[in-house]
Amino acid sequence: MIERDPVCGRDVDTKEAIVVFKLGNDRYRYFCSEKCAQIFQKTRLGL
């Protein structure tokens, strides 16, 4: 399954995603790299 990285917009294969965030019961975010995951944490989650 292919999802879009919410930071850089690249297509990410969910089986090969570097980092996965679970938001809520059935919402997931997949990232192409650790860097994109860190940017998401800082800008979207305020961590």
Secondary structure, DSSP 8 states (H G I E B T S, - for coil): -EEE-TTT--EEETTT-SEEEEETTTEEEEESSHHHHHHHHHHHS--
